[in-house]
Amino acid sequence: MFLTNHDMVDLIDFRHELHRHPEISGEEEQTARRVLAFLAPMKPDRILTGLGGHGIAAVFEGAEPGPTLLLRAELDALPIEEKSEAAYRSTVPGKGHLCGHDGHSTILLAVGLSLSRQPPKRGRVVLLFQPAEETGAGAAAVIADSRFAEISPNLAFSLHNLPGLPLGRVALTDGPVNCASRGMKIRLLGKAAHASLPETGRSPMMAMARLMPALTALSASAPPDRGFRLATVTHAVLGEQAFGIAPGAGEIWVTLRTMVDDRMAELCAEAEQLARQAAISDGLELAISYDDVFLHCENAPEAVAHLARALDAEGIPHDGGDLPMRASEDFGRFRALAPAAMFFLGSGETHPALHNPDYDFPDELIGIGARVFRRVVQNILG
């Protein structure tokens, strides 16, 4: 056992400290400072800070040349109010660690403790604490940072906890495991009018009423079919909050989701065409923009084999589970750089779902996740 009971107490206390002070995507400054303070006594051979925003990379070097392994966790929390009776519940109104990134970061710190005591024999391990995963912006920003070239990996690994899966059991498979997605904003602009004379204006109301069901009708199939696609209207606003004004503007937000990247352009084109038709038919101006762009995650067979070998060595049960997932994850961007794979660590069959206000990361997973990563390092780098 490479973690002592004292280590586990410190790690759990640290996880609870992160949980009390959640910071959402792009705002993880204090989270990064806490991670750095915990890392400092481990004396990594190198630490990069401010990577792609508030990202941190801790590098542990082996004595001999060899490949670079990247292990990634996330720093950001969610803009959701936590509903919990835990003593360490969020102290920040409207924000909470309701996806488990506090636990994922703690797992990486546990690996760092082990590496500080027994560095790899060869190559190097990069522990990446990535910002802004929830918006899909973080991985792209880290990779675009000029300093990332200095730590570019030969293999990349990550994990995510998964409610609904028995506690400590792992879902792992090669091929697609998370969908591509992006947020599409459709703005329709007409002309406001006095509510007593709506005919003197151009309201987007009817266009929006037609467009929302038309967008959702673009959905087709289900995972693991590579033709799977889903359009989900997530937000809509019409006019002003006033009784005296007939609306002159409206906005629809829709999340577009496909099993693989090469189907996304087609779905976007069809959604844009529907928006254009709705605008033209009602004499409205149209503006379209995109946010929260995620590439699909695809596990490389080579990287999956390394994870499976580590799981077997640690006696951790695993199978393909219900993969691939509909949800998105921006770890998918790392597959363009090196063979990459993510495994999914069960949080319990009845555990509250991710992004639910009563979700909390199970502390029991800290040791399990760290054991898997440490075994991968030992198997590859010695």
N, C-alpha and C positions, 0 to 999 in steps of 0.2 A: 504494500500500500504506500503510494508516494505522497499522500496527504495525511498529516497527523490529525488527531481530534482537535488540537489547538488551531491548526490551519482551517479546519472546517468551521469552527466557531468564528474565526476572523472573516472568512469568506461570506458566511451567512450574514454576519453583522454588516459587512460592506454592501451586500446585495440589498439589505433593508435600508441602508443609508441612501443608495441610489433611488430606491423605490419612493422614499419620502420626498425626494427633490427631482421630480421628472421635468425634463426639458424637451420640447418638441423639435421637429426637424429643422436644422439650421441654427438652433439656439442652444446647442449642447456645451456651452463654454464651461459651466461649473461641473457638469458630468465629466468632461475631459480632465479637468483639474483633479477631481477625485480619483479618477483612474490613474493619472500620472503619480499622484501621491502614494497610491498603493503599489505601483510599479517600481518606484524609485529604490526601495531597499533590495529589490531583485538584481539591480545593476545589470540591465541588458547591455549588450555590446554597443547598441545604438538605439536612440529613440528619435523618431520624427514626429513633430507636433504640427498642428494647423494643417494637416493633410486634407486637401479637398474641403476645407472649412475647419471643423473642429476635430478632424480625425487624428488618430495616433497610431503609429506603427512601432512596435518594440521588436528589435532584432536580436536573436540569440545565435551566435556563431559557433560552428564546430571547429575542431582543430585541423581538419583536413578538408580539401575542396569537395564539393558535392552539390546536389540540387537545392533549390530554395522552395520550401513549403510555406504556403500562406494559409493561416487559420484566421477566419474572419468572424467577428461579432458586431453588433450594432449598438449605438449609443442612445438613440432617440426614443422618446415616449410619444403618447398620442394626445390629441386635443379632446379628451373625453373625461368627464367627471367620474372619479372613482367612487364606488359604493362598497365600502368595506368596513369591518369592525377591527381590522388588524391594527396593532399598536404602531406599526410602521407605515400606515396608509399615507397616501399623498397629502402633502401639506400645501399643494399648489392648486387653487380652485380651477376647475375645468381642464386639468391635465393629469394623466396617470400612466404608469408603466403597465399597460393593459395588453401587451403583446409578449412580454417576457424578455425584452432586450436587456433589462437589468440583470436577469439570470444568465443570458448568453455572455454578456461582458464578464460576469463573475467567473463563468466557466473558463474563459480565456485567461483570466488572472490566475486561476488555479493551475493551468498549464504552465504559466510563467513561473510560478513558485517551483514547480518541478524542474523546469529548465535551468533555473538559477542554481539549483543544487546539483543537477546532472545535465550539462549541456549536451547537445547532439555530438556524436563523434565526428561527423562530417557535414558539409553543407551548412545550411542555416534555416532557422524557423522565424517567420515573421508573424507576429500577433497583431492583426489589424483591427482596431476599434473604429468602425466606420460610422460617420454621421449620416443623417438624412435618408435612412432606408425607407421610411414610410411614404415619402413623396417620390421615390424613384430617382432622386437627384444625387444621392450620396455616392454610390459606386462610380457613376460617371465622373463626378467631380474629383474623386480620389485618383482615378485612372488618368484623368487629364492633368493632374498636378505634375509638374516637371520632375519632381523628386521621386515620383513613383517608379520611374524607370530604374532607379537604383535598387529597388527591392522587388522587381517584377518576378513573379513566381514561375516555377516549372510545374507545380501542382498546387491546386487551391481547394480548400475544404471549408465547409460551414455546417451549421446545424440550426434547426428551429424546433422548439417544443411544440407538441401537437395534442391538444385536448381531444378526447374521443378515443385515443389509443391507450391501451393499458399502461399504467405508470412504469416507466423504464424500458418498455418495449420500443423497438426501432422499426420505422418504415424506411426502406431503401430499395431503389431500383435504378437501372440506367434508362436513358432516354428522357423525354420531357417530364418534369416533376412540378413545375409551376407555370401558369399561363402568362402570356404577354397581355398587357393592358395599357390603356391610356384614358385620361379624362378629356372629354370633348365638351367645350363650351359653345353653345349656339346662342347668339344674341340677335334678336329680331327688333328692328326699330321702325316704328310708324310715326304717328302724330297724336299727341295727347289732345284731349278736348274736355270741355265742361261735361260733367256727368249728365246734365239735362239735355245735352246736344251731342250724343255719342256719334251720330252720323257725320258730324263735321270733322272727325278725326279718323285715324287709321289704327285700329286696335290689333295687336298680335294675338288676341285671345283665341280666335278660331283656328289660326295657323298652329298655335301651340297645342290646342286640343286634338288636332289631327296628327301632329308630328310625334307626340309622345308615344301613342300606341304603335305608330308606324315604325319608330325606332326600335321598340322592344320586339316587334315582329321580325327583326333581322336575326334574332337568335336562332341557333340551329344546333342539333346534335348534342353530344355530351362527352366529357373526357372518358376514356383516353383517345377517342376519335380525333385525329389530327385536323379534321374539318370543324371541330367544335368552335362555336362563337356565341357570344352573349352580349346583349346591349341592355344595360340597367340604368334607367332614369333615377338619378340620385338627388336631384334638386331642381326646383323651378321657382321662378319669381315673375310676377306680372304687375306692372304699374307701380304706383305709389300707395303707401298706406294712408289713403284718404278716401272719403266717400264722395267728394265733389269732383273727382278727376277720372275721366274715362282713360284707360291705360294707353300709352303710346310706345312702350317698350317692354320687352320680356326676355327672359333668359332661361335656357334649359341646360342642365348638366347631365351628361350621360357617360357612363363608364363602358368602354368597348373592350372586349376580352376575346382573345383567340388562343387556341392551344399552342400554336407556334407562330414565330415572327412573320413568316412569309405569307400568312393569311391576313395580317392586320391591315395592309394597304388596301386590300379589296373591301374589307369591312368599313374602313374610313371613307373610301370613295362612295360606297352605297349610302352611308349615313349623310355625307355631305350633299349628295344628290337629293335625298329626301328633304333636307333643310332648304336647298335652293328652290325646289318645287313649291314648298310651303310659302317661302318668301315671295316668289314671283306671283303666285296665284292671288296673294292678298296685297300686293303692292308694297312690300316691306323691304327695308334694307337688311342685309345679312352680314354678320361677322362671325367667323369660326376661329377658335384657337384651341390648343392642346396643352395639357399639364399632366404631371404624374405619369410619365412615360416609363413603362417597365418592359424590358425584353423578357422572353420566356426563359426559364431555367431548364437546362438540359444536362443531366448527369452523364459524364463521359465514362464508358465502361472501365477504362484503366483506373480512374479515380474511385469508382464504385468498388472495384476489386480490392483496393487498399482498405477501404472502410469495412468491407465485409470480413476481410482477414482480421482486422482489429477487433471487430465485434465478436467474432468467433473465439479469438484468443481470450477475450474478457468474459466470455460466457453470457453475452447479452443477446437475447432472442431478437430475431429480425426477419422480416419478409417484405413483400412489396406493398403491404397495407392497401390503402385506398388511393394510392398514387396513380396518376398525377392529380394535383389539387387544382381547383379553380382559382384559388388565390394567387397573387403575384408576389414576387420577391426580386429585389434588384441585384442579388448575387449572380443572376444570369449574365451580367456584363463581364464577369471575370472569365467566362468560358472562351471568350475571344482571345485571351492571353495564354491560357494553359488548360490542360485537362482539369476539370473541376467537378465537384460533387457535393451535394448537401444531403444530410440524413435528418430524419424527423424523429424526435425523441418524445415518447408518449408521456403526457401529463396526467393521464387518468381517464377512464371511460366516462365518468360523470363530471369531470372537471369543467368549470365554466369556459365557454368558448373564447377564443382570441378576440380582442377588441370589445368584449362585454364589460360593463362597468364593474362587475364583481369578479373579474378574472384576477388571478395572482399566480406568479411563477412558483412551482413547487421546489422548495429548497433541496429536496431529495435528489433532484436531477443534476445538481452542481457536480457532485463526485462522479456520477455516471458519465456525463458529457466529457468531463476532464479526462477520465480514464480512456475513453475512445480516442480522443485527440492525441493523448500521450502515447498510446500504443501505436498509432499511425506513425508518429515521429520516430519511435524506436524501431519500428519495422523497416522504415525507409532510410533513416539516417544513422541508426545505431545508438 
